[in-house]
Amino acid sequence: DFDLIIRGGYILDGTGGEAFEADIGISGNYIKEIGQILSVRGKSVIEAKDLVVCPGFIDAHDHTDVELLANPKAESSIRQGITTLVSGNCGSSPFPVAEEIYEESKANLKELLQLDLTWRDINGFFSRLEEKGIALNYSTLVGQGAIRGAAMGFNDRPPSQKELEKMKKMVAENIEQGAVGLSTGLEYTPGSYAKADEIIELCRVAAQNGGVYATHMRDEGDKLIESLDESIEAARKTGVSLQISHYKIAYPRNWHKIDAALAKIEE
Ligand SMILES: [Zn+2]
């Protein structure tokens, strides 16, 4: 009757309800029945007594990126119960690849992971993942650092109007082609060369295209509060959904700011 039965586990179905003990009958890609199911009805049976059975976790802050091509089984995620990744965080995504570092990136990828760089954009990267076949669901943000590098090189200066338009177009295109939003890593070059107003422009485009905004803030220590203000302002002004990545306060001398920082988010 079923391809697979998972027997006798404690089911946490993800709705927030209490765990309950039951068997799960699966055929193809679908759960067909939950309840008391006889073992003989399954082509294969997994005994899950004393174990928890639940939907796969989503890792909302993943940096697997190109490594998924080198290690498509992603066991370090799978074995933690993670079945969906949100990659491309902290301003860094494997696409678009800036022309001026294409050859260098190609050489690095070969040396570090024995991989051939065959893509320049998100579509090319998705195709490679599809060809390879991966063990989990992959989604990705597009990195603002990657976009800035591709649009205007690795220069510490404000963009020209034309370069800004180019970046905005890239944000829109990447989201249209499957990115779930925009990420920044404002402690890393070249993303950090962007001032707040430039980020706001890009967030507006992300919001208009249904994307979220995940930020590794400009400062996670002495200027945490200022960085929080910058992040929240970007969301307020553009309506983009904001995620503050790996939220923390660095250095003991800043720890006392935690209440004020949390209050800002609450507000
Ligand atoms: Zn980060």
Residues whose N, C-alpha, C, O or C-beta is under 5 A from the ligand:
A	BS01	ZN	C90 H216
